[in-house]
Amino acid sequence: MGKVVERFGLFLNITPIFVVIIVSFCLLEANAHEVVTNISRKSCDLFEGSWVFDNSYPLYNSTTCPFIRKEFDCIKYGKPNLDYLKYRWQPKGCVLSRFFMKRYRGKKIMYIGDSLSLNNFESLLCLLHAALPKSKFKQQINKHSVSVTFEDYGVEVILFHSNYLVDIEVVPNVGRVLKLNSIKSGEIWKQVDVLIFNTWLWYLRTDSKQQWDFVENNGTISKDMNRIEAFRIELNTWAKWVERDINTKKTKVFFSRSISHTLPVRTFILLIIKFCDFLCFTKVILMNIFGSEWGKPEVKNCFNETSPVRGSTYPSGLPIPVNIVKQVLQNMSKPIVNLLDITKLTQLRKDGHPSIYNGIHGFDCTHWCIGGVPDTWNNILYASLFPTSPKHSI
């Protein structure tokens, strides 16, 4: 499996954003191994809480999961302190269940985005494999995607590679153009039951690996533009696509967001000076000085971080895209998007990155070890899909 997803390389270390569209489906009988959850929708806030050390964790033995690529396989590559596997997210007023089990039977689930989608994709595969260890599975590779099907349950999980969500096209006599108002891949996305989007990671990338030469907005092609404004435009294009093309009678729509602890301050300052006005620059600098985010300015990376930030508040606050997301969702004509707000709980997990313990011999404070934090993202996604009563397991 590691070789299958090699084409979806790892990308720039900056704060990512997740977009999640989730198609509702029938509620099947919960497996006996699922945790009965004391949960009330009036008192439960899945996104507020704290990380609790739990000796019954991790959720599964990641060394037996056949889907983890070398970049995320922290145990295999020698991460010395495994306490990062022992932390359980404890939301206010409820307890998350541990496994998904049979409720995804017969469904297609597609992750669409950059390398954080890959992180999320492989986490779900491992969770399903742990729940269905004897189920046969098959893999299939297409031009832009890779899929894994658990044949005994008819569950298909797909990764569709799209760094920007909007289209990149080669225009004759111009070059590669990022088209902020076009989403042609949407026809493919509509064919599955669950769509999980992420974007933002590549909007501040300016090096030789940038995938476009020009940007087009409303028919005007430019060499470049304010990257945060480009993200806003792209997100509005996505929102219009959701309103126009998603069948709201069968579809639940979520916008989810997450975080990485990344980018040396000097590099980030140069990027923001180039693409933002002074106000934007000031906000970014306050939020991206690494150790200063949790009161340790001497810390410059995630190496040797072995525990989460204590408490339920991240000292430096939320990243820039959060307000953009809220504005776009508020401006939608149909209230069909719910915010799956995993940003803060993920910010607290400075201990969950591969750091140097990966198979690429590089330093990674962007992505997350599997097992680890992405498993909680998928548990919260699951809990959000299935409304529960106090005696109901989720």
C-alpha positions in Angstrom: 0.0 0.0 0.0 2.9 2.3 0.7 3.9 2.1 -2.9 0.4 2.7 -4.1 0.1 6.1 -2.6 3.7 7.2 -3.3 2.4 9.4 -6.1 0.6 11.6 -3.6 3.8 13.2 -2.2 4.1 15.2 1.0 3.9 18.9 0.8 4.7 22.2 2.4 4.6 22.5 6.2 1.9 25.1 6.9 -1.4 25.2 8.6 -4.0 23.1 6.7 -7.7 23.4 6.3 -10.1 20.5 5.9 -13.3 20.6 4.0 -15.7 17.8 4.6 -18.8 16.9 2.7 -20.5 13.9 4.2 -23.4 12.1 2.6 -25.9 10.7 5.1 -26.6 7.0 4.9 -28.7 4.4 6.8 -27.9 3.6 10.4 -26.9 0.0 10.8 -26.8 -2.0 14.0 -23.7 -1.1 16.1 -21.1 -3.8 16.5 -20.9 -5.3 20.0 -17.4 -4.0 20.4 -18.5 -0.3 20.1 -18.3 1.7 23.2 -21.7 2.7 24.7 -21.6 6.4 25.0 -23.2 8.7 27.5 -24.0 11.5 25.2 -26.7 14.2 25.0 -26.7 16.5 22.0 -27.7 19.4 24.3 -24.8 19.0 26.7 -22.1 17.4 24.4 -19.6 19.6 22.6 -17.4 17.3 20.5 -14.9 20.1 19.8 -14.4 21.5 23.4 -12.5 19.4 25.9 -9.1 18.2 26.7 -6.7 15.3 26.0 -6.7 12.7 28.7 -4.0 10.1 29.2 -5.7 6.7 28.9 -3.8 3.4 29.4 -6.4 1.5 27.4 -5.2 3.3 24.3 -4.2 3.1 21.4 -7.3 2.2 19.4 -5.4 -0.4 17.5 -1.9 -1.9 16.9 -0.6 0.2 14.1 2.2 -2.3 13.4 -0.4 -4.7 12.0 -2.0 -2.1 9.7 -0.9 -2.7 6.1 -1.9 0.8 4.8 0.6 3.1 6.6 3.1 4.7 4.3 6.6 5.3 5.6 6.2 9.0 6.2 3.5 8.3 8.9 4.9 5.1 10.4 6.5 6.5 13.5 6.8 3.3 15.4 8.6 1.5 12.6 11.1 4.3 12.3 11.9 4.5 15.9 9.9 7.2 17.7 11.2 6.6 21.2 8.3 7.9 23.3 5.0 6.3 22.5 2.9 8.3 25.0 1.4 10.1 22.0 -0.6 7.0 21.4 -2.1 7.0 24.9 -4.0 10.3 24.7 -7.8 10.2 24.3 -9.8 13.2 23.4 -12.4 13.9 26.1 -15.1 16.3 24.8 -17.4 18.1 27.2 -20.5 16.1 28.1 -19.8 12.9 26.2 -17.3 10.1 25.4 -16.4 9.2 21.8 -16.8 5.6 20.7 -13.6 3.8 19.6 -14.6 2.1 16.3 -16.8 2.6 13.3 -17.6 -1.1 12.6 -20.6 -1.9 10.5 -22.2 1.5 9.9 -20.1 2.1 6.8 -21.3 -1.1 5.2 -21.8 -0.7 1.4 -20.6 2.9 1.3 -18.0 4.8 -0.7 -15.9 7.3 1.2 -13.6 9.7 -0.6 -10.9 12.0 0.8 -10.1 14.9 -1.6 -7.1 17.2 -1.1 -3.4 17.2 -0.3 -1.2 15.2 2.0 -3.4 15.9 5.0 -6.1 14.0 3.1 -3.6 11.2 2.7 -3.0 11.3 6.5 -6.7 11.1 7.1 -7.3 8.5 4.5 -4.8 6.1 5.9 -6.1 6.6 9.4 -9.6 5.5 8.4 -8.2 2.5 6.6 -6.3 1.4 9.7 -9.4 1.9 11.9 -11.5 -0.1 9.5 -8.9 -2.8 9.2 -8.7 -3.1 13.0 -12.5 -3.4 13.2 -12.6 -5.9 10.3 -9.3 -7.7 10.6 -10.4 -10.8 8.6 -12.1 -8.8 5.8 -10.4 -9.2 2.4 -9.5 -6.0 0.6 -8.4 -4.9 -2.8 -6.6 -1.9 -4.1 -7.1 0.1 -7.3 -5.1 3.0 -8.8 -6.5 5.5 -11.3 -5.0 8.7 -12.7 -5.8 10.9 -9.7 -6.9 8.4 -7.1 -6.2 5.3 -5.2 -9.0 3.2 -3.6 -9.2 0.3 -1.1 -12.3 -1.8 -0.8 -13.1 -4.1 2.1 -14.9 -6.7 0.1 -16.8 -8.5 2.9 -18.5 -5.3 3.9 -18.5 -3.5 0.6 -16.8 -0.4 2.1 -14.6 1.5 -0.4 -12.3 4.3 0.8 -10.8 6.5 -1.9 -8.1 9.2 -2.0 -8.4 11.8 -4.7 -5.4 14.0 -5.1 -6.3 17.7 -5.5 -4.1 20.2 -3.8 -6.3 23.2 -4.5 -9.7 21.7 -5.1 -10.2 24.0 -8.1 -8.8 23.2 -11.5 -5.3 23.6 -12.9 -5.2 23.7 -16.7 -2.5 24.1 -19.3 -3.4 27.1 -21.5 -1.7 27.3 -24.9 0.9 30.1 -25.1 0.4 30.8 -21.4 1.3 27.8 -19.2 -0.2 26.1 -16.2 -3.1 28.2 -14.9 -4.8 27.9 -11.5 -8.5 28.5 -12.2 -10.1 29.8 -9.0 -13.6 29.7 -10.4 -13.7 26.1 -11.9 -14.3 22.7 -10.3 -14.6 20.1 -13.1 -13.7 17.2 -10.9 -16.9 17.6 -9.1 -18.7 15.2 -11.4 -16.5 12.4 -10.1 -16.9 13.4 -6.5 -20.7 13.3 -6.6 -20.6 9.5 -7.3 -19.6 8.6 -3.7 -21.5 8.6 -0.4 -19.0 10.5 1.8 -16.8 13.3 0.5 -14.0 14.6 2.8 -12.2 17.7 1.4 -9.2 19.5 2.6 -7.3 22.5 1.2 -5.1 25.5 2.1 -1.8 23.7 2.5 -0.5 24.7 -1.0 -1.9 28.3 -1.2 1.3 29.8 0.4 3.7 27.6 -1.6 6.0 29.6 -3.8 9.0 27.4 -4.5 9.8 25.3 -7.6 7.2 22.7 -6.7 4.3 25.1 -7.0 2.0 23.5 -9.5 0.9 26.5 -11.5 2.5 29.5 -13.3 -0.5 31.9 -13.5 -3.8 32.3 -11.7 -7.1 33.1 -13.2 -10.0 34.8 -11.5 -13.2 35.9 -13.3 -11.5 35.5 -16.7 -8.5 37.6 -15.8 -5.1 35.8 -15.8 -2.4 37.2 -13.6 1.1 36.1 -12.7 0.2 36.0 -9.0 -2.1 37.4 -6.4 -2.7 37.6 -2.6 -2.7 34.0 -1.6 -5.1 34.3 1.2 -7.5 36.1 -1.1 -7.0 33.3 -3.6 -8.0 30.8 -0.9 -11.1 32.9 -0.1 -12.1 32.9 -3.8 -11.5 29.1 -4.2 -13.5 28.4 -1.1 -16.4 30.4 -2.4 -16.2 28.5 -5.6 -16.4 25.3 -3.6 -19.4 26.6 -1.6 -21.3 27.4 -4.8 -20.6 23.9 -6.1 -22.0 22.4 -2.9 -25.2 24.5 -3.2 -25.6 23.7 -6.8 -24.6 20.1 -7.1 -25.2 18.3 -3.7 -28.5 16.7 -3.1 -29.5 18.0 0.3 -32.2 15.4 0.7 -29.5 12.7 1.2 -26.4 14.7 2.0 -25.0 16.2 5.2 -22.3 18.8 4.6 -19.5 19.5 7.0 -16.6 21.9 6.8 -13.8 20.6 9.0 -10.4 22.2 9.7 -7.2 21.1 11.3 -3.7 22.3 12.1 0.0 21.6 11.8 2.9 23.1 13.8 5.3 24.2 11.1 7.2 26.7 9.0 10.3 28.4 10.4 9.4 31.9 11.4 11.9 33.5 8.9 10.4 31.5 6.0 6.9 32.4 6.9 7.7 36.1 7.4 9.1 36.2 3.8 6.0 34.6 2.4 3.6 36.9 4.2 5.5 40.0 3.4 5.2 39.0 -0.3 1.5 38.2 -0.3 -0.3 40.0 2.5 -0.9 43.6 3.7 0.5 44.7 7.0 -2.6 43.6 9.0 -2.5 40.1 7.6 1.3 40.0 8.2 0.8 40.9 11.9 -1.8 38.2 12.5 0.3 35.5 10.9 3.5 36.3 12.8 1.6 36.2 16.1 0.3 32.7 15.2 3.2 31.0 13.7 6.2 31.4 16.0 6.6 27.8 16.9 7.3 27.2 20.6 6.0 30.6 21.5 2.5 29.3 20.6 2.4 27.4 23.9 4.8 29.5 26.0 8.1 28.0 25.1 9.8 30.5 22.7 13.1 28.5 22.8 11.4 25.5 21.0 11.8 25.7 17.2 10.3 22.4 16.1 8.4 19.4 17.2 11.4 17.2 18.1 11.4 16.0 21.7 7.7 17.0 22.2 6.2 14.1 24.2 2.9 15.5 25.6 0.0 17.7 24.5 -0.5 21.3 25.5 -2.2 21.2 28.8 -5.8 22.3 29.2 -8.4 23.1 26.6 -7.1 26.4 25.2 -4.3 26.9 22.7 -2.4 30.1 23.8 -1.8 31.6 20.4 -5.3 31.3 19.2 -6.7 30.1 15.9 -5.0 30.3 12.4 -5.9 32.8 9.7 -8.1 30.5 7.6 -10.6 30.0 10.4 -12.3 33.4 9.9 -12.4 32.9 6.1 -14.1 29.6 6.5 -16.7 31.1 8.9 -17.4 34.0 6.5 -17.8 31.7 3.5 -20.2 29.4 5.3 -22.3 32.2 6.7 -22.7 33.7 3.2 -24.0 30.5 1.7 -27.6 30.8 0.6 -28.5 27.4 2.0 -27.7 26.3 5.6 -26.4 22.9 4.5 -22.8 23.1 5.8 -22.0 22.3 9.5 -18.6 23.2 10.9 -16.6 20.2 12.1 -14.2 22.3 14.2 -11.2 20.1 15.0 -8.7 22.9 14.8 -8.1 23.6 18.5 -8.0 20.1 19.7 -5.4 19.3 17.1 -3.4 22.4 17.9 -3.0 21.0 21.4 -1.2 17.9 20.1 2.3 19.1 19.5 3.6 15.7 20.4 1.8 13.8 17.6 4.1 14.6 14.6 6.6 12.2 13.0 9.4 14.7 13.5 12.5 12.8 12.3 10.9 9.4 12.9 9.8 8.7 9.3 11.0 6.8 6.3 12.0 9.8 4.3 14.8 10.9 6.6 13.4 14.4 6.8 11.9 16.6 9.5 8.1 16.6 9.6 6.0 18.8 11.9 3.2 19.0 9.4 1.8 15.5 9.3 0.7 13.2 12.0 1.8 9.7 13.1 -0.6 6.8 12.4 -2.0 5.7 14.8 -2.4 8.9 16.5 -4.2 12.2 16.2 -5.9 11.5 12.8 -7.8 8.6 14.4 -9.5 11.2 16.6 -10.5 13.2 13.6 -12.2 10.2 12.1 -13.9 9.3 15.4 -15.3 12.8 15.7 -16.4 12.7 12.1 -18.2 9.4 12.9 -19.9 10.9 16.0 -21.0 13.9 14.0 -22.6 11.6 11.4 -24.8 9.7 13.8 -26.9 11.7 16.3 -27.2 9.7 19.5 -29.3 9.5 22.6 -27.8 8.9 26.2 -28.0 5.1 25.9 -27.0 4.9 22.2 -23.6 3.9 21.1 -22.1 6.0 18.3 
